[in-house]
C-alpha cells in the first residue's frame, strides 16, 4: 500500500483528497446507467429547468472545474473511505449499477494512486428518465 504522503529520493509526493474525489467522480460517471453525481435534489431541479439535457455532461463540466459534489473522501492515516451520491437512469438495476460504481471507483483509485480503499458507499438519491416519451402521432387521412 502507498501512503497518501511519501518521500522518495527526489522529494515528497502528496495525494490530496481533491485528487481522490476527482478520480472517484470520473470513475462513477463512466458507469453505464449513472446520469450524474447528486447533492440532495439538485439533479432533479436542474433537469426540470433544462429538460432533456444530459446531466452527465453537466456533471462532467462541473467536475472539470473542480466541483466534486456528490463525493466525500474520508481519510484516516492511510485508510480511504469514499461516499458517493448518484442519480441513475430509470429502468436500470440499481443494485447492479451501484456495484459497478463501487468496483470502478475502487479499481480507478487503487490503480492511479496505489492507495487501498476500505469502503466505497453508494447512495442513489435520484432516478431519472433520459428519453422523453414519443407522443402518438394523429392518424393520417
C-alpha positions in Angstrom: 0.0 0.0 0.0 1.2 3.5 -0.8 0.8 6.3 1.7 -1.0 9.5 0.8 2.2 11.3 1.6 5.5 9.6 1.0 9.1 10.6 0.4 11.3 9.4 -2.5 14.9 10.1 -3.2 13.8 13.1 -5.2 11.4 14.6 -2.7 7.9 14.3 -1.3 4.7 13.0 -3.0 1.4 14.0 -1.7 -2.1 12.9 -2.9 -4.7 15.3 -1.8 -8.4 14.4 -1.1 -9.5 16.6 -4.0 -7.5 14.3 -6.4 -9.1 11.2 -4.9 -12.5 12.9 -5.2 -11.8 13.8 -8.9 -10.8 10.2 -9.7 -13.9 8.9 -7.9 -16.1 11.3 -9.7 -14.8 10.4 -13.2 -15.0 6.7 -12.3 -18.6 6.9 -11.2 -19.6 8.8 -14.3 -18.0 6.1 -16.5 -20.6 3.5 -15.3 -23.5 2.9 -17.7 -26.7 3.9 -16.0 -25.2 6.7 -13.9 -26.7 10.0 -15.0 -24.6 12.2 -12.6 -23.5 13.0 -9.1 -26.0 14.4 -6.8 -26.4 16.9 -4.0 -29.8 16.2 -2.5 -32.4 17.0 -5.1 -30.2 19.2 -7.3 -30.2 16.9 -10.4 -34.0 16.9 -10.3 -34.1 20.7 -10.1 -31.5 21.0 -13.0 -33.3 18.5 -15.2 -36.6 20.3 -14.6 -35.0 23.6 -15.8 -33.1 22.1 -18.7 -35.5 19.5 -20.0 -33.7 16.5 -21.6 -30.2 17.9 -21.5 -27.7 15.2 -20.3 -27.0 15.6 -16.6 -23.8 13.5 -17.0 -22.5 16.2 -19.4 -23.2 18.9 -16.9 -21.6 16.9 -14.1 -18.5 16.3 -16.2 -18.2 20.1 -16.9 -18.6 20.9 -13.2 -16.1 18.2 -12.3 -13.6 19.7 -14.8 -13.9 23.0 -12.9 -13.1 21.4 -9.6 -16.6 20.7 -8.3 -16.7 17.2 -6.8 -20.1 17.5 -5.1 -21.6 14.1 -4.5 -18.2 12.7 -3.5 -17.0 12.6 0.1 -13.5 11.4 0.9 -12.7 10.2 4.4 -9.0 9.5 5.1 -7.5 8.5 8.4 -3.9 7.5 8.4 -3.7 5.7 5.0 -7.2 4.2 5.1 -9.5 5.8 2.5 -13.3 5.6 2.5 -15.4 7.1 -0.3 -19.1 8.1 -0.1 -20.7 8.9 -3.5 -24.2 10.1 -4.2 -25.5 9.4 -7.7 -28.5 9.8 -9.9 -29.3 6.8 -12.1 -31.3 6.3 -15.3 -34.9 5.0 -15.0 -35.1 1.3 -15.8 -31.6 0.2 -14.7 -31.0 -2.3 -12.0 -30.0 -0.1 -9.1 -28.1 -2.8 -7.2 -26.2 -3.7 -10.4 -25.3 -0.1 -11.2 -24.3 0.6 -7.6 -22.0 -2.4 -7.5 -20.4 -1.3 -10.8 -19.9 2.2 -9.3 -18.2 0.7 -6.3 -15.9 -1.6 -8.4 -15.0 1.2 -10.8 -14.1 3.7 -8.1 -12.1 1.2 -6.2 -10.2 0.0 -9.2 -9.5 3.5 -10.6 -8.3 5.0 -7.3 -6.1 1.9 -6.4 -4.6 1.8 -9.9 -3.9 5.5 -10.1 -2.8 6.3 -6.6 -1.7 2.9 -5.1 -3.9 3.7 -2.1 -6.2 0.9 -0.7 -9.8 1.7 -0.3 -11.6 0.2 2.7 -15.1 1.3 1.7 -17.0 2.7 -1.2 -20.5 3.6 -0.1 -23.0 4.4 -2.9 -26.2 6.4 -2.2 -28.7 6.5 -5.0 -30.6 9.8 -4.5 -32.5 10.1 -7.8 -33.9 8.1 -10.7 -34.5 10.0 -13.9 -35.8 9.2 -17.3 -33.5 10.4 -20.0 -35.6 9.8 -23.0 -38.8 11.8 -23.5 -41.7 9.5 -24.4 -42.7 10.0 -28.0 -46.3 11.2 -28.3 -48.6 9.2 -30.6 -49.0 10.8 -34.0 -52.5 11.5 -35.2 -53.6 9.1 -37.9 -53.1 10.4 -41.5 -56.1 10.6 -43.8 
